[in-house]
Amino acid sequence: RRKALDDLQERSLGLWLNWLWQAFRLERLDSAQLQDLADIPAMARLLKKWASKKGSRQRPWKEQCRRLRAWCKTHRGTLPQTRAENAEERQLAVWARNQCRAFRDGKLGLPQVQRFSRIPGMAELMERLRVKRAVVQVPWHERLDQLKEWSQDHGGALPKVRKHDPRQRSLASWIKNQSQLYRHGKLKQQQLSDLARIPAMAGRLRAWKMPTQHWLDRCQQVRAWCAAHGDSLPRPSSDIREEQRCARWIWQQGRAYRLGQMSSFKRRQLASIPAIAARMDRWEETRRRTD
């Protein structure tokens, strides 16, 4: 049993190292993270190997900025694409995307912001990122109050994403984000109650509870997997990607169930899968203990 636990831990660390390599290759590790890794002797050697594999030393920031500016000028102000066939364009696109994320998160210094904004086509993109950054920094209940006020001023309607009004688009995007959080079981019960106090949002919440076609398709895939494996549940530690995905989906359903965010239709669908029906009894016990 100890050997099995050791093997599981080794596989987990191996997956984490693979993720670190991808993050290193795409320049998503900041200097503090790199330093922490370098403090581990074996990782220090591995980082040197990764740097060599990536193409020896990374180009300085100013040089990368000059290369990107020259590319955009040559291509009439268009920005490089990450899915381009040309390797240089892909590399520049990844670097530009990372700088945009750093700007959005407030991690670019003023000289870098000024230099980066002079790249053709970048100023407009940075302005949109400024709006997103401002939205992210607004507390949740403040955004809720803004939505409530907007709905009252517009006859109880909800904002739409495709309108030209920036405030309306911003609020509509926020509602969309809440729907994603809801489907992943990350909205608290109090937040749901607060949203339901807005009449139009009460109807929207009811719609969110109805299963989408994607949910039904995934449920059918999990049903087929369990049936093909003797009514056993998929393991999240499996090396098989499809089994990992099924296990992750079941975990998400359990979270939604325990938080009281699952419709009766979804509960019936899950209960019709024998392996999950047994697991739902445990979900119910956990839910009752936390009530």
Contacts in CASP RR format, 6 or more apart in sequence:
PFRMAT RR
TARGET T0000
AUTHOR 0000-0000-0000
METHOD contacts of the structure
MODEL  1
RRKALDDLQERSLGLWLNWLWQAFRLERLDSAQLQDLADIPAMARLLKKW
ASKKGSRQRPWKEQCRRLRAWCKTHRGTLPQTRAENAEERQLAVWARNQC
RAFRDGKLGLPQVQRFSRIPGMAELMERLRVKRAVVQVPWHERLDQLKEW
SQDHGGALPKVRKHDPRQRSLASWIKNQSQLYRHGKLKQQQLSDLARIPA
MAGRLRAWKMPTQHWLDRCQQVRAWCAAHGDSLPRPSSDIREEQRCARWI
WQQGRAYRLGQMSSFKRRQLASIPAIAARMDRWEETRRRTD
8 237 0 8 1.000
11 237 0 8 1.000
11 239 0 8 1.000
12 237 0 8 1.000
17 46 0 8 1.000
20 29 0 8 1.000
20 37 0 8 1.000
21 50 0 8 1.000
23 29 0 8 1.000
24 34 0 8 1.000
24 47 0 8 1.000
24 50 0 8 1.000
24 54 0 8 1.000
25 50 0 8 1.000
25 54 0 8 1.000
26 94 0 8 1.000
26 98 0 8 1.000
27 58 0 8 1.000
27 94 0 8 1.000
27 95 0 8 1.000
27 98 0 8 1.000
28 98 0 8 1.000
29 37 0 8 1.000
30 107 0 8 1.000
34 47 0 8 1.000
37 43 0 8 1.000
37 44 0 8 1.000
37 47 0 8 1.000
38 44 0 8 1.000
38 47 0 8 1.000
51 57 0 8 1.000
51 58 0 8 1.000
59 67 0 8 1.000
61 112 0 8 1.000
62 115 0 8 1.000
64 92 0 8 1.000
64 95 0 8 1.000
65 112 0 8 1.000
65 115 0 8 1.000
65 116 0 8 1.000
65 119 0 8 1.000
67 92 0 8 1.000
68 80 0 8 1.000
68 92 0 8 1.000
68 95 0 8 1.000
68 96 0 8 1.000
68 119 0 8 1.000
69 118 0 8 1.000
69 119 0 8 1.000
69 120 0 8 1.000
71 80 0 8 1.000
71 88 0 8 1.000
71 89 0 8 1.000
71 92 0 8 1.000
72 78 0 8 1.000
72 79 0 8 1.000
72 80 0 8 1.000
72 119 0 8 1.000
72 120 0 8 1.000
72 121 0 8 1.000
72 122 0 8 1.000
73 120 0 8 1.000
77 120 0 8 1.000
77 121 0 8 1.000
78 121 0 8 1.000
79 93 0 8 1.000
79 96 0 8 1.000
79 121 0 8 1.000
79 122 0 8 1.000
79 125 0 8 1.000
80 89 0 8 1.000
80 90 0 8 1.000
80 92 0 8 1.000
80 93 0 8 1.000
80 96 0 8 1.000
81 89 0 8 1.000
81 90 0 8 1.000
81 93 0 8 1.000
82 90 0 8 1.000
82 93 0 8 1.000
82 94 0 8 1.000
82 97 0 8 1.000
83 90 0 8 1.000
84 90 0 8 1.000
84 93 0 8 1.000
96 122 0 8 1.000
99 108 0 8 1.000
99 112 0 8 1.000
99 116 0 8 1.000
100 125 0 8 1.000
100 126 0 8 1.000
100 129 0 8 1.000
102 108 0 8 1.000
103 113 0 8 1.000
103 116 0 8 1.000
103 126 0 8 1.000
103 129 0 8 1.000
104 129 0 8 1.000
104 132 0 8 1.000
104 133 0 8 1.000
105 133 0 8 1.000
106 133 0 8 1.000
108 116 0 8 1.000
113 126 0 8 1.000
116 122 0 8 1.000
116 126 0 8 1.000
117 123 0 8 1.000
117 126 0 8 1.000
131 166 0 8 1.000
131 170 0 8 1.000
135 143 0 8 1.000
135 170 0 8 1.000
135 173 0 8 1.000
135 174 0 8 1.000
138 146 0 8 1.000
140 191 0 8 1.000
141 194 0 8 1.000
143 171 0 8 1.000
143 174 0 8 1.000
144 194 0 8 1.000
144 195 0 8 1.000
144 198 0 8 1.000
146 171 0 8 1.000
147 159 0 8 1.000
147 171 0 8 1.000
147 174 0 8 1.000
147 175 0 8 1.000
147 198 0 8 1.000
147 201 0 8 1.000
148 197 0 8 1.000
148 198 0 8 1.000
150 159 0 8 1.000
150 167 0 8 1.000
150 168 0 8 1.000
150 171 0 8 1.000
151 157 0 8 1.000
151 158 0 8 1.000
151 159 0 8 1.000
151 198 0 8 1.000
151 199 0 8 1.000
151 200 0 8 1.000
151 201 0 8 1.000
156 199 0 8 1.000
156 200 0 8 1.000
157 200 0 8 1.000
158 172 0 8 1.000
158 175 0 8 1.000
158 200 0 8 1.000
158 201 0 8 1.000
158 204 0 8 1.000
159 167 0 8 1.000
159 168 0 8 1.000
159 169 0 8 1.000
159 171 0 8 1.000
159 172 0 8 1.000
159 175 0 8 1.000
160 168 0 8 1.000
160 169 0 8 1.000
160 172 0 8 1.000
161 169 0 8 1.000
161 172 0 8 1.000
161 173 0 8 1.000
161 176 0 8 1.000
162 169 0 8 1.000
163 169 0 8 1.000
163 172 0 8 1.000
175 201 0 8 1.000
175 204 0 8 1.000
178 187 0 8 1.000
178 195 0 8 1.000
179 204 0 8 1.000
179 208 0 8 1.000
181 187 0 8 1.000
182 192 0 8 1.000
182 205 0 8 1.000
182 208 0 8 1.000
182 261 0 8 1.000
183 208 0 8 1.000
183 256 0 8 1.000
184 252 0 8 1.000
184 255 0 8 1.000
185 252 0 8 1.000
185 255 0 8 1.000
185 256 0 8 1.000
185 259 0 8 1.000
185 261 0 8 1.000
187 195 0 8 1.000
187 261 0 8 1.000
188 259 0 8 1.000
189 259 0 8 1.000
189 260 0 8 1.000
192 205 0 8 1.000
192 261 0 8 1.000
195 201 0 8 1.000
195 202 0 8 1.000
195 205 0 8 1.000
196 202 0 8 1.000
196 205 0 8 1.000
209 261 0 8 1.000
209 262 0 8 1.000
209 263 0 8 1.000
210 263 0 8 1.000
210 265 0 8 1.000
211 219 0 8 1.000
211 263 0 8 1.000
211 265 0 8 1.000
211 266 0 8 1.000
211 269 0 8 1.000
215 266 0 8 1.000
216 269 0 8 1.000
218 249 0 8 1.000
219 269 0 8 1.000
219 270 0 8 1.000
219 273 0 8 1.000
221 246 0 8 1.000
222 234 0 8 1.000
222 246 0 8 1.000
222 249 0 8 1.000
222 250 0 8 1.000
222 273 0 8 1.000
222 276 0 8 1.000
223 272 0 8 1.000
223 273 0 8 1.000
225 234 0 8 1.000
225 242 0 8 1.000
225 243 0 8 1.000
225 246 0 8 1.000
226 232 0 8 1.000
226 233 0 8 1.000
226 234 0 8 1.000
226 273 0 8 1.000
226 274 0 8 1.000
226 275 0 8 1.000
226 276 0 8 1.000
231 274 0 8 1.000
231 275 0 8 1.000
232 275 0 8 1.000
233 247 0 8 1.000
233 250 0 8 1.000
233 275 0 8 1.000
233 276 0 8 1.000
233 279 0 8 1.000
234 243 0 8 1.000
234 244 0 8 1.000
234 246 0 8 1.000
234 247 0 8 1.000
234 250 0 8 1.000
235 243 0 8 1.000
235 247 0 8 1.000
236 244 0 8 1.000
236 247 0 8 1.000
236 248 0 8 1.000
236 251 0 8 1.000
238 244 0 8 1.000
238 247 0 8 1.000
250 276 0 8 1.000
250 279 0 8 1.000
253 262 0 8 1.000
253 266 0 8 1.000
253 270 0 8 1.000
253 276 0 8 1.000
254 262 0 8 1.000
254 279 0 8 1.000
254 283 0 8 1.000
256 262 0 8 1.000
256 266 0 8 1.000
257 267 0 8 1.000
257 280 0 8 1.000
257 283 0 8 1.000
257 284 0 8 1.000
257 287 0 8 1.000
258 283 0 8 1.000
258 286 0 8 1.000
258 287 0 8 1.000
258 290 0 8 1.000
260 287 0 8 1.000
267 280 0 8 1.000
270 276 0 8 1.000
270 277 0 8 1.000
270 280 0 8 1.000
271 277 0 8 1.000
271 280 0 8 1.000
END
